[in-house]
């Protein structure tokens, strides 16, 4: 098996596939650092929200990057993201933040802005990173690339239950529409579309639980 202290695992897939939950489980079992790259885009979106920048105002979002400082730290094995010195916490987990994250992630200048931060952490090794373009753009030479997905209905059900648990309930039909709209946007964007890397292992996890999914990915690591 590849030395896990040096390994870089790219876990890509659409919204609601369970990437972050499963990546965290794999990280905990193997002693890896989990890097939540989506939190970085959400943080850029959060700045726009909190400063009254419209989601459609691309020029204003780009101009705001000069005023944004994002840092990642790891405290007790948990990633924290700081936006201009403030822990973003759950402020980046609202439906509005999700919408803005999808918007800003399509802007090439935003992706350039965050690229160095992601690659710098990846090159330290011993990481599992999840997103849309980790294996195709951020670390195309990763030791293992996995593209994980599930049906839109399965992903919407997971997201529906997650929002209920967080005290932010949303009707299932709305969640499903949001998932389908985000899928279309992520697939069709010109910059870093959500698609499998040519050498990625494709994993459909409709019928897998968190532990089963994590164990499957660990089995791939063990067979490297």
Secondary structure, DSSP 8 states (H G I E B T S, - for coil): ---TTT-EEEEE--TTS-HHHHHHHHHHHHT-EEEETHHHHHHHHHHHHHTT--TT-HHHHHHHGGG--EEEEEETTEEEEEETTEE-GGGGSSHHHHHHHHHHTT-HHHHHHHHHHHHHHHTT-SEEEEESSIIIII-TT-SEEEEEE--HHHHHHHHHHHHHHTT----HHHHHHHHHHHHHHHHH-SSS-S---TT-EEEE-TT--HHHHHHHHHHHHHT-
